[in-house]
């Protein structure tokens, strides 16, 4: 794999437009080198392409455009790159493995491609990623997606893979990062939870790797930096989010770290959460605030505070005492109004924290004291994941619903949920929902650039075999994860079904790019 299959040479053919231009130039006695390109696989990352562009004019710009040779899937383009010499290297990301692609090289006199001309074309079979699962046809797509890429975590330790895959609109894996084999300091299962992209284009993610729970890698998988933090007393877990409120010259990364304390009046040690900021340049983190700062372990408790036991023991005090998983904070993100939004799952609470003072601005909850009222009981959420505040102030989340039957009766279900927040009158109302099978943990909801929403049901349509319910109760078995795209009225637009192996994915996060490339046309 990884070779040209048409035209005999990798630069393929020259466009007729350029041939005519070249003939005219030669007729005037001017010597001109024909712009050309040579395609090869990236030496270190199979799902990337290395193009050697030659015969360029200094000061002009070059772009690579590519699509599956079948015409299916998106037409993708690199950014316009300035030619500082007559030849240059161009890297193209987001290709499926072992697949025929058509590549075309364009040049232009400006970075907008105003007078873009195509000079050379080639068909090339990409290299196989050699992962322990099928990367082409990894997922089954229905409908017409409006997203570009979905990045999901895959837990398959027995197969030698724990990490990330990016799935395109054809259901193919077009990028991956294997945290087990590439970065693990010891052997074992290193499930990953959260991933984000920095302005530099590098990825930051959280993993259960011993000694390195937060990492930064380049688009082609090189390790750039990591947080050295042993799992001896409170693990860093659940989140890795670019802090857009931080200094742009050294953007920090938000995460959460477990904090175990003994509390008067409670028999078990209580696991709360510190919200931390990782300084990648310094290799250290700062504690911004803690759930112990503004919540009371005695009075502020939810159903899962007492029925969702932490699987770890009290290592902080050298005991084998079980821990009460009091808060289980599972997401933190930058809000729309100089605030941070945190999701406190085991209290069914969403809280807004001031960026300036780290004080609580408001709390929305179905289980503890809330500053907002719900317009109806059906709007209430329980034990949620992945809360985001939109620019308009709406809240998007995955409503797992663990405690729903305890408070409202009826059958279990989970849903993607969008809430309208009346901040003046302190009323929360339902804006949109997409109801699916019950999933007792994990899940996500995001808004796409198209205005549609996308929700990941980790347990697909069959319930979650990996359930953390009281008494070890299981919820049946599922064979796939389902991701649904739907409009503001809750009408399905597209779906993606993907397999899972040893655990369900934590989130399905939409991304627009891997290495700076963009979609020109979504294809057939």
Secondary structure, DSSP 8 states (H G I E B T S, - for coil): --EE-SSSSTTBEE-HHHHHHHHHHHHTT------EEEEEE-SS-TTEEEEEEES--TT-EEEEEEEETTS-S-EEE---EE-SSS-EEEEEE---TT-EEEEEEEEESSTT-TT-EEEEEEEEE------SS-STT-EEEEE----SEEEEEEEEGGGTEEEEEEE-TTS-EEEEEEHHHHH-SSSS---EEEEEE-TTS-EEEEE--TEEEEEEE-TT--EEEEEEE-TTSS-EEEEEEE-TTS-GGG--EEEEEEEEE--TT-SSEEEEEEEEEEETTTTEEEEEEEGGGT--TTTS--HHHHHS-EEEE-GGGT---EEE----EEEEEE-SSSEEEEEEGGGTEEEEEETTT--EEEEEESSS--SSEESSGGG---S-EEEEE-TTS-EEEEE--TTHHHHH-S---EEEEEEEEETTTTEEEEEEEEEES--SS--EEEE-TTS-EEEEETTTTS--TT---GGG------SEEEEEEE-TT--EEEEEEEE-SSB--S-EEEES-SSS-EEEE---
